Structures are given as C-alpha cells and as structure tokens.
Amino acid sequence: MRPIRLPEPPSPTTGVPEIFESGANSVVRRAVVIGNGFPGSENQSIGLVRALGLSDNHFLYRVTRPRGGMNEWLHWLPVSLHKKLDYVMRHIYNYWRLVIAARGKKLSALPSENGGSVGLSTVLEADVKQIVNMALETFEKDGPLLVIASGRDTISVASSIKRLASDNVFVVQIQHPRSHLNRFDLVITPRHDYYPLTPQAQEQVPWFLRKWITPREPPDGHVVLTVGALHQIDFAALRVAASTWHDEFAPLPKPLLVVNIGGPTRCCRYGTDLAKQLTANLLSVLASCGSVRISFSNRTSEKVSNIVFKELGNNPKVYIWDGKEPNPHMGHLAWADAFVITADSVSMISEACSTGKPVYVMGSERCTWKLSDFHKSLKERGVVRPFTGSEDISESWSYPPLNDTAQAAHRVHAALAERGLRLRP
C-alpha cells in the first residue's frame, strides 16, 4: 500500500517581532470557545483553535439549557425563552410542593437546572457581558479576541458579542446560523447545509413551505464551505495517539477493523434491523480480519448494543469497548487499518476520512435530506464505500484525506488579514 501523507497543522508565519511589524493591537493571541455541551459541536471549535495554534491560550464557555424531564421536549425553543419558562415552572413547582407538604404528602424532585450529571455546572456559563467586558478591557494589553462558536444555541451569544464589541473581536460561527450571516465575521459550515437550495431539495418541499426552509440564499464571500465536520485529527495528533496507545494496539493481529456505531437521527432513522444487518456483514468479513474493535456512541440504543453483544461478544477476534475510561477513540484512529461506521454521524465519518484509510459506511441508503447529500459527496470523491459484507479487509485502498480543518484555518488567516489582523507567530 502506498504511503499516505496526512495534513500537518498550519505553520505559523515567521518574521520580525510582532510589536514592530504591525502593532500589538493587530495580533490575535487568545481565543474564546463558546460551546453547547455537545461533544460533536465543541470538538469542531476546539479543532479549529488547535489548527490556528491557540490551543494553549483559549477559554471554554458554554450556553446551557435546562435539562431533564419536560425540558427534553423544549429544545426547539430559543435558549433565553427556555430558561424563562423553566424559571416559571420551578416557581410553580415550589409553590405546589409547599401546599402538598402541608397536607403531609411528598412531591418528587425536579431535575437539576443544567442536567445534574452532564457536568455543565463545572464549566463557565457563556455570559455576553462578561466576554464583551474582557474583550474591551484587555484589548490594549492582549489585542483582539478570537471568538469561535458552534451549534444553534450559541448563535445569539456569538452575534451579541460581535454587535457589542465589533472592533475588539473576530467572531467565527461554525455550522450554518440559518439567517443574517452578516452578524459574524466568518461562517464555517458543511456544503450539504446548502442542500435546501438544490433543485432536488426544492422538489421535496411543498411550495407553500419553501420560504420557511433555510438557508434561503447561496453562500457569499465570508462563508467557508467544508465537506464534513471540523475536528482535532491531523498527522501530529495521530502520531501522538499511536505512541500513547502503542502497548495496547501494536500486538493485535492485523488487519485491525474498527467499527463505530452511532444512533438514529432525524435524517437517518434505523433500529435493530440495521444492527442485525451490520452484525451479519461483520461475521461475513471476519475471516479477512486479524482483529475487530467495536465502539458505541452515547446515542446508541440498548436494543442495538444488545444485538451486537449477542452476535459478536464471544468471538475471540472481537473486542467491544465497555464505555469506561480511557476512551480508545484516538488509538482506534491511529492504529486501525480500516473503518466501518454507521451513516448517522458526520463527525465520526469526517474524522475517519481524515486518515486516508479505507472507510466503509453502513446504512447511508437510509439517510434523507441534507445527510444524503453528504454521503453522495463522499462517494463521488472516492472517500467512502458502502459496507456490504463482501469486502476483503486485508485489501487496502486510499484517497486524498479530507483536510477541512486545516483549510478552514487557512481561510481564518486570510479573513483576519483583510481586517488588518493576524495570529501570533
């Protein structure tokens, strides 16, 4: 198999000391990441920060929603309205708790405001005033602040920071904000987010609903289009992971097939039927594998995982990760010879396709709307192949690895330069 050259992180420019070249206030030295508590979104922002060389000087804030109970049905609401409704609900609950307690009965407790066990209480809340004040008060000393946000819940926070401190911040929004793109300095989004504008998509939508489908306009000059999701995987990261996981993975018989199983989404629905088909296909290719390692995501249903355990759990070639730390994900990316991934996860597929190793996708025919467009794009590029169960895993194939994160970082450099700004050397 011919060697594959993976992307390196973008190299900073060298030159005279920054203070003499263009002034301290034109150099970006730090970043603020605004997340939404979901790894798939936050990983994109942190990956971009890493590619820009600011991983040692960034701060993580989160936009948190009330979680648990009835709140799980209210995520379609704007965050601010959701929090106000939760506030009212809690006051009503506390009132009735006092009334019921007076009658000698007990009322079950409401879920904690930020979901209790999800770990959000230990992360700084994304407060617009706090971040704006930091940008304004530290500008003379530390220069402009790079703000990188990802996910629908972060849009209002990131756009407010831009509006209140436009001369002191550079705001990048990852994932399409649906409307008013001029609220941000740069928008980075997958190309398939513009699928609603295609003739195929228009045919699927009744004419009276088309004006409500976003985006409504093609991308302009400050929109960066990617093939898949941004992430933290590049040659340097894989090299470190290969060393870190050497003792566990080096002795395994080759080829090593890594299987990543996600869960159904709105645009990719499946259940136990796909799990049965997947396990049958894996049993068919097992003879050509030296080892197989299987991982589930937090969206994998218990019914799906039970089928996988039942069919493959006792096979000596197969290891199924139990979900306990340490997470072997980086080791899998570094040491795998090939991947099988369910079609629901853009993030998992994007990461695997950045390695240049064979990636087989299971269930892409079940995907609809823009997710089907994503898979069509990958197939046209020769980046993925469908997993049919007839593959010989020992036969390798390759392709130019996806390089979305480094390319997006290059566009950030260029957009900063247009503003007379640059990243620290």
Residue, then its C-alpha position, 0 to 999 in steps of 0.5 A: m500500500r502506498p504511503i499516505r501523507l496526512p495534513e500537518p497543522p498550519s505553520p505559523t508565519t515567521g518574521v520580525p517581532e510582532i510589536f514592530e511589524s504591525g502593532a500589538n493591537s493587530v495580533v490575535r493571541r487568545a481565543v474564546v470557545i463558546g460551546n453547547g455541551f455537545p461533544g460533536s459541536e465543541n470538538q469542531s471549535i476546539g479543532l479549529v483553535r488547535a489548527l490556528g495554534l491557540s490551543d494553549n491560550h483559549f477559554l471554554y464557555r458554554v450556553t446551557r439549557p435546562r435539562g431533564g424531564m419536560n425540558e427534553w421536549l423544549h429544545w426547539l425553543p430559543v435558549s433565553l425563552h427556555k430558561k424563562l419558562d423553566y424559571v416559571m415552572r420551578h416557581i410553580y413547582n415550589y409553590w405546589r410542593l409547599v401546599i402538598a407538604a402541608r397536607g403531609k404528602k411528598l412531591s418528587a424532585l425536579p431535575s437539576e437546572n443544567g442536567g445534574s450529571v452532564g457536568l455543565s455546572t463545572v464549566l463557565e456559563a457563556d455570559v455576553k457581558q462578561i466576554v464583551n467586558m474582557a474583550l474591551e478591557t484587555f484589548e490594549k494589553d492582549g489585542p483582539l479576541l478570537v471568538i469561535a462558536s458552534g451549534r444553534d444555541t450559541i448563535s445569539v451569544a456569538s452575534s451579541i458579542k460581535r454587535l457589542a464589541s465589533d472592533n475588539v473581536f473576530v467572531v467565527q460561527i461554525q455550522h450554518p446560523r440559518s439567517h443574517l450571516n452578516r452578524f459574524d465575521l466568518v461562517i464555517t459550515p458543511r456544503h450539504d447545509y446548502y442542500p435546501l437550495t438544490p433543485q432536488a431539495q426544492e422538489q421535496v418541499p411543498w411550495f407553500l413551505r419553501k420560504w420557511i426552509t433555510p438557508r434561503e440564499p447561496p453562500d457569499g464571500h465570508v462563508v467557508l464551505t467544508v465537506g464534513a465536520l471540523h475536528q482535532i485529527d491531523f498527522a501530529a495528533l495521530r502520531v501522538a495517539a499511536s505512541t500513547w496507545h502503542d502497548e495496547f494496539a501494536p500486538l493485535p493481529k492485523p488487519l485491525l477493523v474498527v467499527n463505530i456505531g452511532g444512533p438514529t437521527r432525524c435524517c437517518r432513522y434505523g433500529t435493530d434491523l440495521a444492527k442485525q444487518l451490520t452484525a451479519n456483514l461483520l461475521s461475513v468479513l471476519a475471516s479477512c480480519g486479524s482483529v475487530r474493535i467495536s465502539f458505541s456512541n452515547r446515542t446508541s440504543e440498548k436494543v442495538s448494543n444488545i444485538v451486537f453483544k449477542e452476535l459478536g461478544n464471544n468471538p475471540k477476534v472481537y473486542i467491544w469497548d465497555g464505555k469506561e475510561p480511557n476512551p480508545h477513540m484516538g488509538h482506534l484512529a491511529w492504529a486501525d487499518a480500516f473503518v466501518i461506521t454507521a451513516d448517522s454521524v458526520s463527525m465520526i465519518s469526517e474524522a475517519c476520512s481524515t486518515g486516508k484509510p479505507v472507510y466503509v459506511m453502513g446504512s447511508e441508503r437510509c439517510t434523507w435530506k441534507l445527510s444524503d447529500f453528504h454521503k453522495s459527496l463522499k462517494e463521488r470523491g472516492v472517500v467512502r464505500p458502502f459496507t456490504g459484507s463482501e469486502d476483503i479487509s486485508e485489501s487496502w485502498s486510499y484517497p486524498p484525506l479530507n483536510d477541512t480543518a486545516q483549510a478552514a484555518h487557512r481561510v481564518h488567516a486570510a479573513l483576519a488579514e483583510r481586517g488588518l489582523r493576524l495570529r501570533p507567530 
